[in-house]
Amino acid sequence: MKIAKLFFVAVIGLSMSSCVVTYHSVTNNPVGSKEGTAKSGIFAKDVDLSFMAAAKKGNIQRIGTTKFVYGVFSVRNQVTGD
């Protein structure tokens, strides 16, 4: 019975620790229709997750909004603009 309770507590603890944290920021530039994303896994080496890398992938000259998302197994930086 104690093993079942321990397993239940472990499952609840792991499910609560896998939350996603998102940060948003907005500039004075228009939101625009283009979107660029720089993403990576959590164990990758030498990864560029900067705003400039995401803007370059989306061919964006002026960044309107940014969104940084920490997932369970990935990290993503998403920008929109013109």
All heavy atoms as a GROMACS GRO file, in nm:
protein
  612
    1MET      N    1   0.082  -0.119   0.000
    1MET     CA    2   0.000   0.000   0.000
    1MET      C    3   0.086   0.126   0.000
    1MET      O    4   0.052   0.223  -0.064
    1MET     CB    5  -0.092  -0.003   0.122
    1MET     CG    6  -0.195   0.105   0.120
    1MET     SD    7  -0.297   0.095  -0.026
    1MET     CE    8  -0.455   0.102   0.045
    2LYS      N    9   0.199   0.123   0.072
    2LYS     CA   10   0.286   0.240   0.076
    2LYS      C   11   0.349   0.265  -0.061
    2LYS      O   12   0.372   0.380  -0.096
    2LYS     CB   13   0.394   0.222   0.181
    2LYS     CG   14   0.343   0.234   0.321
    2LYS     CD   15   0.456   0.236   0.419
    2LYS     CE   16   0.402   0.259   0.559
    2LYS     NZ   17   0.507   0.289   0.653
    3ILE      N   18   0.377   0.160  -0.136
    3ILE     CA   19   0.436   0.177  -0.269
    3ILE      C   20   0.337   0.246  -0.362
    3ILE      O   21   0.375   0.333  -0.441
    3ILE     CB   22   0.483   0.041  -0.326
    3ILE    CG1   23   0.598  -0.011  -0.241
    3ILE    CG2   24   0.525   0.055  -0.471
    3ILE    CD1   25   0.645  -0.148  -0.279
    4ALA      N   26   0.210   0.210  -0.354
    4ALA     CA   27   0.108   0.274  -0.437
    4ALA      C   28   0.095   0.422  -0.403
    4ALA      O   29   0.083   0.506  -0.493
    4ALA     CB   30  -0.025   0.203  -0.420
    5LYS      N   31   0.098   0.456  -0.276
    5LYS     CA   32   0.090   0.596  -0.235
    5LYS      C   33   0.212   0.674  -0.282
    5LYS      O   34   0.202   0.787  -0.330
    5LYS     CB   35   0.076   0.608  -0.084
    5LYS     CG   36  -0.060   0.570  -0.032
    5LYS     CD   37  -0.068   0.588   0.118
    5LYS     CE   38  -0.201   0.543   0.173
    5LYS     NZ   39  -0.210   0.559   0.318
    6LEU      N   40   0.329   0.613  -0.269
    6LEU     CA   41   0.452   0.678  -0.313
    6LEU      C   42   0.450   0.700  -0.464
    6LEU      O   43   0.490   0.806  -0.512
    6LEU     CB   44   0.573   0.593  -0.273
    6LEU     CG   45   0.709   0.648  -0.309
    6LEU    CD1   46   0.734   0.780  -0.237
    6LEU    CD2   47   0.818   0.549  -0.276
    7PHE      N   48   0.403   0.601  -0.538
    7PHE     CA   49   0.392   0.614  -0.683
    7PHE      C   50   0.295   0.727  -0.719
    7PHE      O   51   0.322   0.808  -0.808
    7PHE     CB   52   0.347   0.481  -0.745
    7PHE     CG   53   0.333   0.487  -0.893
    7PHE    CD1   54   0.444   0.489  -0.975
    7PHE    CD2   55   0.207   0.491  -0.952
    7PHE    CE1   56   0.431   0.495  -1.112
    7PHE    CE2   57   0.192   0.497  -1.088
    7PHE     CZ   58   0.305   0.499  -1.169
    8PHE      N   59   0.182   0.734  -0.651
    8PHE     CA   60   0.083   0.838  -0.676
    8PHE      C   61   0.141   0.976  -0.649
    8PHE      O   62   0.124   1.069  -0.728
    8PHE     CB   63  -0.041   0.813  -0.591
    8PHE     CG   64  -0.148   0.916  -0.609
    8PHE    CD1   65  -0.223   0.919  -0.724
    8PHE    CD2   66  -0.173   1.010  -0.510
    8PHE    CE1   67  -0.322   1.013  -0.742
    8PHE    CE2   68  -0.271   1.106  -0.526
    8PHE     CZ   69  -0.346   1.107  -0.643
    9VAL      N   70   0.212   0.992  -0.540
    9VAL     CA   71   0.274   1.120  -0.506
    9VAL      C   72   0.381   1.156  -0.609
    9VAL      O   73   0.393   1.273  -0.650
    9VAL     CB   74   0.332   1.116  -0.363
    9VAL    CG1   75   0.419   1.237  -0.335
    9VAL    CG2   76   0.221   1.106  -0.261
   10ALA      N   77   0.457   1.059  -0.656
   10ALA     CA   78   0.560   1.085  -0.757
   10ALA      C   79   0.498   1.130  -0.889
   10ALA      O   80   0.548   1.222  -0.953
   10ALA     CB   81   0.646   0.960  -0.778
   11VAL      N   82   0.390   1.067  -0.930
   11VAL     CA   83   0.323   1.106  -1.054
   11VAL      C   84   0.266   1.246  -1.043
   11VAL      O   85   0.279   1.328  -1.136
   11VAL     CB   86   0.212   1.004  -1.090
   11VAL    CG1   87   0.122   1.056  -1.200
   11VAL    CG2   88   0.273   0.872  -1.130
   12ILE      N   89   0.205   1.279  -0.931
   12ILE     CA   90   0.152   1.414  -0.911
   12ILE      C   91   0.265   1.516  -0.911
   12ILE      O   92   0.255   1.622  -0.972
   12ILE     CB   93   0.071   1.421  -0.779
   12ILE    CG1   94  -0.052   1.333  -0.786
   12ILE    CG2   95   0.032   1.564  -0.746
   12ILE    CD1   96  -0.153   1.374  -0.890
   13GLY      N   97   0.375   1.485  -0.845
   13GLY     CA   98   0.489   1.577  -0.841
   13GLY      C   99   0.549   1.599  -0.978
   13GLY      O  100   0.582   1.712  -1.014
   14LEU      N  101   0.564   1.494  -1.057
   14LEU     CA  102   0.619   1.509  -1.191
   14LEU      C  103   0.526   1.587  -1.282
   14LEU      O  104   0.570   1.666  -1.365
   14LEU     CB  105   0.649   1.372  -1.251
   14LEU     CG  106   0.770   1.300  -1.194
   14LEU    CD1  107   0.781   1.160  -1.251
   14LEU    CD2  108   0.896   1.378  -1.224
   15SER      N  109   0.396   1.565  -1.270
   15SER     CA  110   0.303   1.638  -1.356
   15SER      C  111   0.300   1.787  -1.321
   15SER      O  112   0.279   1.871  -1.407
   15SER     CB  113   0.163   1.579  -1.346
   15SER     OG  114   0.110   1.598  -1.217
   16MET      N  115   0.321   1.821  -1.196
   16MET     CA  116   0.322   1.961  -1.156
   16MET      C  117   0.454   2.030  -1.195
   16MET      O  118   0.458   2.151  -1.211
   16MET     CB  119   0.299   1.974  -1.006
   16MET     CG  120   0.159   1.934  -0.965
   16MET     SD  121   0.134   1.943  -0.789
   16MET     CE  122   0.133   2.120  -0.765
   17SER      N  123   0.559   1.954  -1.212
   17SER     CA  124   0.688   2.014  -1.245
   17SER      C  125   0.707   2.033  -1.394
   17SER      O  126   0.809   2.086  -1.437
   17SER     CB  127   0.801   1.928  -1.189
   17SER     OG  128   0.805   1.805  -1.258
   18SER      N  129   0.614   1.992  -1.476
   18SER     CA  130   0.629   2.003  -1.621
   18SER      C  131   0.550   2.120  -1.677
   18SER      O  132   0.502   2.114  -1.789
   18SER     CB  133   0.585   1.873  -1.687
   18SER     OG  134   0.447   1.852  -1.663
   19CYS      N  135   0.537   2.225  -1.604
   19CYS     CA  136   0.462   2.342  -1.649
   19CYS      C  137   0.544   2.420  -1.752
   19CYS      O  138   0.665   2.412  -1.755
   19CYS     CB  139   0.428   2.432  -1.532
   19CYS     SG  140   0.322   2.354  -1.411
   20VAL      N  141   0.475   2.498  -1.834
   20VAL     CA  142   0.538   2.580  -1.936
   20VAL      C  143   0.537   2.725  -1.889
   20VAL      O  144   0.435   2.775  -1.843
   20VAL     CB  145   0.462   2.567  -2.069
   20VAL    CG1  146   0.519   2.661  -2.172
   20VAL    CG2  147   0.467   2.424  -2.119
   21VAL      N  148   0.650   2.791  -1.902
   21VAL     CA  149   0.662   2.931  -1.865
   21VAL      C  150   0.678   3.011  -1.993
   21VAL      O  151   0.761   2.980  -2.077
   21VAL     CB  152   0.785   2.954  -1.774
   21VAL    CG1  153   0.800   3.100  -1.742
   21VAL    CG2  154   0.772   2.871  -1.649
   22THR      N  155   0.597   3.115  -2.011
   22THR     CA  156   0.600   3.196  -2.132
   22THR      C  157   0.623   3.342  -2.094
   22THR      O  158   0.559   3.394  -2.003
   22THR     CB  159   0.466   3.185  -2.206
   22THR    OG1  160   0.438   3.049  -2.231
   22THR    CG2  161   0.471   3.260  -2.337
   23TYR      N  162   0.712   3.407  -2.166
   23TYR     CA  163   0.736   3.549  -2.149
   23TYR      C  164   0.700   3.621  -2.279
   23TYR      O  165   0.740   3.577  -2.386
   23TYR     CB  166   0.883   3.576  -2.116
   23TYR     CG  167   0.925   3.516  -1.984
   23TYR    CD1  168   0.996   3.398  -1.979
   23TYR    CD2  169   0.892   3.578  -1.867
   23TYR    CE1  170   1.034   3.343  -1.859
   23TYR    CE2  171   0.929   3.524  -1.745
   23TYR     CZ  172   1.001   3.406  -1.743
   23TYR     OH  173   1.038   3.352  -1.623
   24HIS      N  174   0.625   3.729  -2.270
   24HIS     CA  175   0.587   3.808  -2.386
   24HIS      C  176   0.644   3.947  -2.372
   24HIS      O  177   0.655   3.999  -2.262
   24HIS     CB  178   0.434   3.822  -2.397
   24HIS     CG  179   0.363   3.694  -2.417
   24HIS    ND1  180   0.346   3.637  -2.540
   24HIS    CD2  181   0.303   3.610  -2.330
   24HIS    CE1  182   0.278   3.525  -2.527
   24HIS    NE2  183   0.252   3.506  -2.400
   25SER      N  184   0.676   4.007  -2.483
   25SER     CA  185   0.711   4.149  -2.482
   25SER      C  186   0.662   4.210  -2.613
   25SER      O  187   0.655   4.144  -2.715
   25SER     CB  188   0.861   4.171  -2.466
   25SER     OG  189   0.930   4.120  -2.575
   26VAL      N  190   0.627   4.336  -2.607
   26VAL     CA  191   0.572   4.407  -2.722
   26VAL      C  192   0.653   4.534  -2.742
   26VAL      O  193   0.686   4.603  -2.647
   26VAL     CB  194   0.423   4.441  -2.700
   26VAL    CG1  195   0.366   4.515  -2.819
   26VAL    CG2  196   0.343   4.315  -2.671
   27THR      N  197   0.683   4.563  -2.868
   27THR     CA  198   0.755   4.687  -2.901
   27THR      C  199   0.657   4.786  -2.962
   27THR      O  200   0.539   4.757  -2.979
   27THR     CB  201   0.869   4.659  -3.000
   27THR    OG1  202   0.813   4.612  -3.123
   27THR    CG2  203   0.965   4.555  -2.944
   28ASN      N  204   0.704   4.904  -2.999
   28ASN     CA  205   0.619   5.004  -3.064
   28ASN      C  206   0.599   4.976  -3.212
   28ASN      O  207   0.523   5.045  -3.278
   28ASN     CB  208   0.679   5.144  -3.046
   28ASN     CG  209   0.665   5.192  -2.904
   28ASN    OD1  210   0.574   5.151  -2.832
   28ASN    ND2  211   0.755   5.280  -2.862
   29ASN      N  212   0.668   4.878  -3.268
   29ASN     CA  213   0.654   4.843  -3.408
   29ASN      C  214   0.522   4.768  -3.431
   29ASN      O  215   0.468   4.707  -3.338
   29ASN     CB  216   0.771   4.755  -3.453
   29ASN     CG  217   0.902   4.828  -3.445
   29ASN    OD1  218   0.907   4.949  -3.458
   29ASN    ND2  219   1.009   4.754  -3.422
   30PRO      N  220   0.471   4.768  -3.554
   30PRO     CA  221   0.348   4.692  -3.581
   30PRO      C  222   0.372   4.542  -3.566
   30PRO      O  223   0.483   4.494  -3.584
   30PRO     CB  224   0.314   4.728  -3.726
   30PRO     CG  225   0.439   4.781  -3.784
   30PRO     CD  226   0.518   4.840  -3.671
   31VAL      N  227   0.264   4.470  -3.532
   31VAL     CA  228   0.276   4.325  -3.511
   31VAL      C  229   0.319   4.257  -3.639
   31VAL      O  230   0.406   4.170  -3.638
   31VAL     CB  231   0.142   4.267  -3.459
   31VAL    CG1  232   0.149   4.116  -3.452
   31VAL    CG2  233   0.109   4.326  -3.324
   32GLY      N  234   0.262   4.291  -3.752
   32GLY     CA  235   0.301   4.237  -3.881
   32GLY      C  236   0.247   4.097  -3.906
   32GLY      O  237   0.181   4.037  -3.822
   33SER      N  238   0.277   4.046  -4.025
   33SER     CA  239   0.224   3.916  -4.066
   33SER      C  240   0.330   3.808  -4.071
   33SER      O  241   0.298   3.691  -4.087
   33SER     CB  242   0.158   3.929  -4.203
   33SER     OG  243   0.254   3.973  -4.298
   34LYS      N  244   0.457   3.844  -4.057
   34LYS     CA  245   0.565   3.746  -4.063
   34LYS      C  246   0.593   3.690  -3.924
   34LYS      O  247   0.575   3.756  -3.824
   34LYS     CB  248   0.692   3.809  -4.118
   34LYS     CG  249   0.680   3.856  -4.260
   34LYS     CD  250   0.809   3.918  -4.305
   34LYS     CE  251   0.798   3.975  -4.445
   34LYS     NZ  252   0.924   4.041  -4.484
   35GLU      N  253   0.638   3.565  -3.922
   35GLU     CA  254   0.669   3.499  -3.795
   35GLU      C  255   0.798   3.419  -3.809
   35GLU      O  256   0.815   3.345  -3.905
   35GLU     CB  257   0.554   3.407  -3.757
   35GLU     CG  258   0.569   3.339  -3.624
   35GLU     CD  259   0.446   3.257  -3.590
   35GLU    OE1  260   0.337   3.314  -3.585
   35GLU    OE2  261   0.463   3.136  -3.570
   36GLY      N  262   0.887   3.433  -3.714
   36GLY     CA  263   1.011   3.357  -3.713
   36GLY      C  264   1.029   3.286  -3.580
   36GLY      O  265   0.991   3.340  -3.475
   37THR      N  266   1.086   3.167  -3.585
   37THR     CA  267   1.101   3.087  -3.464
   37THR      C  268   1.242   3.030  -3.456
   37THR      O  269   1.293   2.975  -3.554
   37THR     CB  270   1.000   2.971  -3.462
   37THR    OG1  271   0.869   3.024  -3.475
   37THR    CG2  272   1.009   2.892  -3.335
   38ALA      N  273   1.303   3.042  -3.341
   38ALA     CA  274   1.430   2.975  -3.310
   38ALA      C  275   1.399   2.876  -3.198
   38ALA      O  276   1.350   2.917  -3.093
   38ALA     CB  277   1.535   3.075  -3.268
   39LYS      N  278   1.424   2.747  -3.220
   39LYS     CA  279   1.389   2.648  -3.119
   39LYS      C  280   1.498   2.544  -3.105
   39LYS      O  281   1.583   2.528  -3.192
   39LYS     CB  282   1.256   2.581  -3.153
   39LYS     CG  283   1.254   2.511  -3.286
   39LYS     CD  284   1.117   2.457  -3.314
   39LYS     CE  285   1.112   2.398  -3.454
   39LYS     NZ  286   0.981   2.344  -3.486
   40SER      N  287   1.494   2.475  -2.992
   40SER     CA  288   1.595   2.375  -2.962
   40SER      C  289   1.543   2.281  -2.855
   40SER      O  290   1.451   2.314  -2.780
   40SER     CB  291   1.723   2.442  -2.915
   40SER     OG  292   1.815   2.345  -2.871
   41GLY      N  293   1.609   2.165  -2.845
   41GLY     CA  294   1.583   2.074  -2.735
   41GLY      C  295   1.658   2.121  -2.611
   41GLY      O  296   1.747   2.205  -2.619
   42ILE      N  297   1.625   2.066  -2.498
   42ILE     CA  298   1.684   2.115  -2.374
   42ILE      C  299   1.828   2.068  -2.354
   42ILE      O  300   1.902   2.127  -2.279
   42ILE     CB  301   1.599   2.077  -2.252
   42ILE    CG1  302   1.581   1.925  -2.245
   42ILE    CG2  303   1.468   2.148  -2.253
   42ILE    CD1  304   1.516   1.878  -2.118
   43PHE      N  305   1.870   1.961  -2.422
   43PHE     CA  306   2.006   1.910  -2.404
   43PHE      C  307   2.097   1.940  -2.521
   43PHE      O  308   2.207   1.887  -2.530
   43PHE     CB  309   2.002   1.759  -2.380
   43PHE     CG  310   1.929   1.722  -2.254
   43PHE    CD1  311   1.810   1.652  -2.259
   43PHE    CD2  312   1.979   1.759  -2.131
   43PHE    CE1  313   1.743   1.618  -2.143
   43PHE    CE2  314   1.913   1.726  -2.014
   43PHE     CZ  315   1.795   1.655  -2.020
   44ALA      N  316   2.055   2.027  -2.615
   44ALA     CA  317   2.136   2.061  -2.730
   44ALA      C  318   2.251   2.155  -2.690
   44ALA      O  319   2.238   2.233  -2.596
   44ALA     CB  320   2.050   2.126  -2.837
   45LYS      N  321   2.361   2.146  -2.765
   45LYS     CA  322   2.476   2.233  -2.739
   45LYS      C  323   2.486   2.341  -2.846
   45LYS      O  324   2.446   2.321  -2.959
   45LYS     CB  325   2.605   2.151  -2.742
   45LYS     CG  326   2.618   2.053  -2.630
   45LYS     CD  327   2.751   1.982  -2.639
   45LYS     CE  328   2.767   1.883  -2.526
   45LYS     NZ  329   2.894   1.813  -2.534
   46ASP      N  330   2.542   2.454  -2.808
   46ASP     CA  331   2.572   2.564  -2.899
   46ASP      C  332   2.451   2.604  -2.984
   46ASP      O  333   2.455   2.601  -3.106
   46ASP     CB  334   2.690   2.529  -2.990
   46ASP     CG  335   2.816   2.505  -2.911
   46ASP    OD1  336   2.830   2.567  -2.804
   46ASP    OD2  337   2.900   2.425  -2.955
   47VAL      N  338   2.343   2.641  -2.920
   47VAL     CA  339   2.221   2.678  -2.989
   47VAL      C  340   2.200   2.828  -2.977
   47VAL      O  341   2.223   2.887  -2.871
   47VAL     CB  342   2.100   2.604  -2.926
   47VAL    CG1  343   1.972   2.644  -2.994
   47VAL    CG2  344   2.121   2.455  -2.938
   48ASP      N  345   2.157   2.891  -3.086
   48ASP     CA  346   2.130   3.035  -3.087
   48ASP      C  347   1.980   3.056  -3.076
   48ASP      O  348   1.906   3.033  -3.171
   48ASP     CB  349   2.183   3.097  -3.215
   48ASP     CG  350   2.174   3.248  -3.214
   48ASP    OD1  351   2.144   3.306  -3.108
   48ASP    OD2  352   2.198   3.308  -3.321
   49LEU      N  353   1.933   3.098  -2.958
   49LEU     CA  354   1.791   3.124  -2.935
   49LEU      C  355   1.761   3.273  -2.925
   49LEU      O  356   1.663   3.313  -2.864
   49LEU     CB  357   1.744   3.054  -2.807
   49LEU     CG  358   1.745   2.902  -2.810
   49LEU    CD1  359   1.714   2.847  -2.673
   49LEU    CD2  360   1.648   2.850  -2.912
   50SER      N  361   1.845   3.355  -2.986
   50SER     CA  362   1.830   3.500  -2.973
   50SER      C  363   1.714   3.551  -3.059
   50SER      O  364   1.663   3.482  -3.147
   50SER     CB  365   1.959   3.570  -3.015
   50SER     OG  366   1.983   3.548  -3.153
   51PHE      N  367   1.674   3.675  -3.031
   51PHE     CA  368   1.570   3.738  -3.110
   51PHE      C  369   1.616   3.758  -3.254
   51PHE      O  370   1.537   3.746  -3.347
   51PHE     CB  371   1.529   3.872  -3.048
   51PHE     CG  372   1.473   3.859  -2.911
   51PHE    CD1  373   1.537   3.916  -2.803
   51PHE    CD2  374   1.357   3.788  -2.889
   51PHE    CE1  375   1.485   3.904  -2.676
   51PHE    CE2  376   1.304   3.775  -2.762
   51PHE     CZ  377   1.368   3.833  -2.655
   52MET      N  378   1.742   3.789  -3.270
   52MET     CA  379   1.796   3.811  -3.406
   52MET      C  380   1.793   3.683  -3.488
   52MET      O  381   1.766   3.687  -3.608
   52MET     CB  382   1.938   3.868  -3.398
   52MET     CG  383   1.945   4.008  -3.342
   52MET     SD  384   1.846   4.128  -3.433
   52MET     CE  385   1.931   4.130  -3.587
   53ALA      N  386   1.823   3.570  -3.427
   53ALA     CA  387   1.819   3.442  -3.500
   53ALA      C  388   1.677   3.410  -3.544
   53ALA      O  389   1.654   3.365  -3.657
   53ALA     CB  390   1.874   3.330  -3.413
   54ALA      N  391   1.580   3.433  -3.456
   54ALA     CA  392   1.439   3.408  -3.492
   54ALA      C  393   1.393   3.505  -3.600
   54ALA      O  394   1.321   3.466  -3.692
   54ALA     CB  395   1.352   3.419  -3.369
   55ALA      N  396   1.434   3.631  -3.591
   55ALA     CA  397   1.396   3.730  -3.692
   55ALA      C  398   1.459   3.697  -3.827
   55ALA      O  399   1.396   3.714  -3.932
   55ALA     CB  400   1.438   3.869  -3.647
   56LYS      N  401   1.582   3.649  -3.827
   56LYS     CA  402   1.649   3.612  -3.951
   56LYS      C  403   1.578   3.494  -4.019
   56LYS      O  404   1.562   3.492  -4.140
   56LYS     CB  405   1.794   3.576  -3.924
   56LYS     CG  406   1.875   3.553  -4.050
   56LYS     CD  407   2.017   3.511  -4.019
   56LYS     CE  408   2.096   3.629  -3.971
   56LYS     NZ  409   2.239   3.597  -3.952
   57LYS      N  410   1.534   3.397  -3.940
   57LYS     CA  411   1.463   3.281  -3.997
   57LYS      C  412   1.328   3.320  -4.056
   57LYS      O  413   1.281   3.256  -4.149
   57LYS     CB  414   1.444   3.174  -3.890
   57LYS     CG  415   1.573   3.104  -3.855
   57LYS     CD  416   1.550   2.993  -3.755
   57LYS     CE  417   1.682   2.926  -3.722
   57LYS     NZ  418   1.664   2.818  -3.625
   58GLY      N  419   1.264   3.423  -4.001
   58GLY     CA  420   1.136   3.468  -4.052
   58GLY      C  421   1.146   3.584  -4.149
   58GLY      O  422   1.044   3.637  -4.192
   59ASN      N  423   1.268   3.627  -4.183
   59ASN     CA  424   1.293   3.740  -4.272
   59ASN      C  425   1.221   3.866  -4.220
   59ASN      O  426   1.150   3.934  -4.294
   59ASN     CB  427   1.251   3.708  -4.415
   59ASN     CG  428   1.308   3.805  -4.515
   59ASN    OD1  429   1.405   3.875  -4.486
   59ASN    ND2  430   1.248   3.812  -4.632
   60ILE      N  431   1.241   3.896  -4.094
   60ILE     CA  432   1.175   4.008  -4.027
   60ILE      C  433   1.276   4.121  -4.008
   60ILE      O  434   1.384   4.098  -3.956
   60ILE     CB  435   1.117   3.964  -3.891
   60ILE    CG1  436   1.011   3.857  -3.912
   60ILE    CG2  437   1.060   4.082  -3.815
   60ILE    CD1  438   0.962   3.793  -3.784
   61GLN      N  439   1.239   4.241  -4.051
   61GLN     CA  440   1.326   4.357  -4.036
   61GLN      C  441   1.299   4.433  -3.906
   61GLN      O  442   1.390   4.482  -3.842
   61GLN     CB  443   1.306   4.453  -4.156
   61GLN     CG  444   1.339   4.390  -4.289
   61GLN     CD  445   1.484   4.349  -4.299
   61GLN    OE1  446   1.573   4.420  -4.251
   61GLN    NE2  447   1.509   4.234  -4.360
   62ARG      N  448   1.171   4.445  -3.868
   62ARG     CA  449   1.132   4.516  -3.745
   62ARG      C  450   1.049   4.422  -3.659
   62ARG      O  451   0.942   4.377  -3.699
   62ARG     CB  452   1.051   4.641  -3.778
   62ARG     CG  453   1.132   4.745  -3.853
   62ARG     CD  454   1.055   4.870  -3.876
   62ARG     NE  455   0.930   4.839  -3.948
   62ARG     CZ  456   0.829   4.923  -3.961
   62ARG    NH1  457   0.836   5.043  -3.906
   62ARG    NH2  458   0.722   4.890  -4.026
   63ILE      N  459   1.095   4.393  -3.540
   63ILE     CA  460   1.028   4.299  -3.450
   63ILE      C  461   0.912   4.371  -3.381
   63ILE      O  462   0.930   4.477  -3.322
   63ILE     CB  463   1.127   4.243  -3.346
   63ILE    CG1  464   1.233   4.159  -3.416
   63ILE    CG2  465   1.054   4.160  -3.242
   63ILE    CD1  466   1.343   4.112  -3.326
   64GLY      N  467   0.792   4.310  -3.386
   64GLY     CA  468   0.674   4.367  -3.322
   64GLY      C  469   0.648   4.304  -3.186
   64GLY      O  470   0.626   4.374  -3.088
   65THR      N  471   0.647   4.173  -3.179
   65THR     CA  472   0.625   4.103  -3.052
   65THR      C  473   0.724   3.988  -3.040
   65THR      O  474   0.772   3.936  -3.139
   65THR     CB  475   0.483   4.045  -3.041
   65THR    OG1  476   0.465   3.945  -3.141
   65THR    CG2  477   0.377   4.151  -3.055
   66THR      N  478   0.752   3.951  -2.917
   66THR     CA  479   0.838   3.837  -2.890
   66THR      C  480   0.770   3.744  -2.790
   66THR      O  481   0.692   3.789  -2.707
   66THR     CB  482   0.974   3.880  -2.833
   66THR    OG1  483   0.953   3.941  -2.707
   66THR    CG2  484   1.045   3.975  -2.926
   67LYS      N  485   0.800   3.617  -2.800
   67LYS     CA  486   0.741   3.518  -2.710
   67LYS      C  487   0.847   3.413  -2.684
   67LYS      O  488   0.899   3.352  -2.776
   67LYS     CB  489   0.618   3.457  -2.775
   67LYS     CG  490   0.548   3.353  -2.694
   67LYS     CD  491   0.427   3.304  -2.773
   67LYS     CE  492   0.356   3.193  -2.703
   67LYS     NZ  493   0.244   3.144  -2.785
   68PHE      N  494   0.882   3.392  -2.558
   68PHE     CA  495   0.982   3.294  -2.519
   68PHE      C  496   0.912   3.186  -2.438
   68PHE      O  497   0.851   3.215  -2.336
   68PHE     CB  498   1.091   3.360  -2.436
   68PHE     CG  499   1.222   3.290  -2.444
   68PHE    CD1  500   1.306   3.311  -2.550
   68PHE    CD2  501   1.261   3.203  -2.345
   68PHE    CE1  502   1.428   3.247  -2.558
   68PHE    CE2  503   1.381   3.137  -2.352
   68PHE     CZ  504   1.466   3.160  -2.460
   69VAL      N  505   0.920   3.061  -2.482
   69VAL     CA  506   0.846   2.952  -2.420
   69VAL      C  507   0.944   2.845  -2.374
   69VAL      O  508   1.023   2.794  -2.453
   69VAL     CB  509   0.744   2.889  -2.517
   69VAL    CG1  510   0.671   2.774  -2.452
   69VAL    CG2  511   0.648   2.993  -2.568
   70TYR      N  512   0.939   2.811  -2.244
   70TYR     CA  513   1.015   2.700  -2.189
   70TYR      C  514   0.919   2.583  -2.176
   70TYR      O  515   0.825   2.587  -2.099
   70TYR     CB  516   1.068   2.734  -2.049
   70TYR     CG  517   1.167   2.846  -2.044
   70TYR    CD1  518   1.128   2.974  -2.010
   70TYR    CD2  519   1.299   2.823  -2.074
   70TYR    CE1  520   1.218   3.076  -2.005
   70TYR    CE2  521   1.390   2.925  -2.069
   70TYR     CZ  522   1.350   3.052  -2.035
   70TYR     OH  523   1.439   3.154  -2.031
   71GLY      N  524   0.945   2.477  -2.252
   71GLY     CA  525   0.862   2.358  -2.243
   71GLY      C  526   0.929   2.252  -2.158
   71GLY      O  527   1.033   2.275  -2.096
   72VAL      N  528   0.871   2.134  -2.158
   72VAL     CA  529   0.928   2.024  -2.083
   72VAL      C  530   1.058   1.977  -2.147
   72VAL      O  531   1.159   1.960  -2.081
   72VAL     CB  532   0.827   1.908  -2.074
   72VAL    CG1  533   0.886   1.791  -1.999
   72VAL    CG2  534   0.700   1.954  -2.009
   73PHE      N  535   1.057   1.958  -2.279
   73PHE     CA  536   1.175   1.908  -2.349
   73PHE      C  537   1.224   2.003  -2.458
   73PHE      O  538   1.307   1.965  -2.540
   73PHE     CB  539   1.145   1.772  -2.412
   73PHE     CG  540   1.115   1.666  -2.310
   73PHE    CD1  541   0.988   1.618  -2.294
   73PHE    CD2  542   1.216   1.617  -2.229
   73PHE    CE1  543   0.960   1.521  -2.200
   73PHE    CE2  544   1.190   1.521  -2.134
   73PHE     CZ  545   1.060   1.472  -2.120
   74SER      N  546   1.174   2.125  -2.461
   74SER     CA  547   1.218   2.218  -2.566
   74SER      C  548   1.213   2.362  -2.515
   74SER      O  549   1.146   2.394  -2.418
   74SER     CB  550   1.129   2.205  -2.689
   74SER     OG  551   0.998   2.247  -2.660
   75VAL      N  552   1.284   2.447  -2.588
   75VAL     CA  553   1.285   2.591  -2.563
   75VAL      C  554   1.261   2.658  -2.697
   75VAL      O  555   1.320   2.619  -2.798
   75VAL     CB  556   1.420   2.636  -2.504
   75VAL    CG1  557   1.420   2.786  -2.481
   75VAL    CG2  558   1.450   2.564  -2.377
   76ARG      N  559   1.173   2.760  -2.701
   76ARG     CA  560   1.137   2.822  -2.827
   76ARG      C  561   1.131   2.974  -2.810
   76ARG      O  562   1.076   3.022  -2.712
   76ARG     CB  563   1.003   2.769  -2.874
   76ARG     CG  564   0.959   2.821  -3.007
   76ARG     CD  565   0.827   2.762  -3.050
   76ARG     NE  566   0.724   2.811  -2.957
   76ARG     CZ  567   0.612   2.747  -2.930
   76ARG    NH1  568   0.589   2.629  -2.981
   76ARG    NH2  569   0.525   2.799  -2.847
   77ASN      N  570   1.186   3.045  -2.906
   77ASN     CA  571   1.179   3.190  -2.911
   77ASN      C  572   1.106   3.226  -3.040
   77ASN      O  573   1.152   3.193  -3.148
   77ASN     CB  574   1.318   3.251  -2.908
   77ASN     CG  575   1.315   3.401  -2.896
   77ASN    OD1  576   1.210   3.460  -2.886
   77ASN    ND2  577   1.431   3.462  -2.896
   78GLN      N  578   0.993   3.294  -3.028
   78GLN     CA  579   0.909   3.324  -3.143
   78GLN      C  580   0.891   3.475  -3.154
   78GLN      O  581   0.857   3.539  -3.055
   78GLN     CB  582   0.773   3.256  -3.125
   78GLN     CG  583   0.679   3.269  -3.237
   78GLN     CD  584   0.552   3.189  -3.210
   78GLN    OE1  585   0.534   3.133  -3.102
   78GLN    NE2  586   0.466   3.184  -3.306
   79VAL      N  587   0.915   3.531  -3.272
   79VAL     CA  588   0.899   3.674  -3.295
   79VAL      C  589   0.805   3.696  -3.413
   79VAL      O  590   0.796   3.613  -3.503
   79VAL     CB  591   1.033   3.745  -3.321
   79VAL    CG1  592   1.125   3.734  -3.203
   79VAL    CG2  593   1.100   3.694  -3.445
   80THR      N  594   0.733   3.808  -3.411
   80THR     CA  595   0.649   3.849  -3.522
   80THR      C  596   0.685   3.992  -3.558
   80THR      O  597   0.736   4.068  -3.477
   80THR     CB  598   0.499   3.843  -3.488
   80THR    OG1  599   0.474   3.929  -3.378
   80THR    CG2  600   0.456   3.702  -3.453
   81GLY      N  601   0.658   4.030  -3.681
   81GLY     CA  602   0.687   4.166  -3.726
   81GLY      C  603   0.680   4.178  -3.875
   81GLY      O  604   0.626   4.094  -3.946
   82ASP      N  605   0.739   4.285  -3.927
   82ASP     CA  606   0.743   4.313  -4.072
   82ASP      C  607   0.882   4.294  -4.125
   82ASP      O  608   0.980   4.320  -4.064
   82ASP     CB  609   0.698   4.455  -4.100
   82ASP     CG  610   0.548   4.471  -4.084
   82ASP    OD1  611   0.476   4.374  -4.110
   82ASP    OD2  612   0.507   4.582  -4.044
   0.00000   0.00000   0.00000
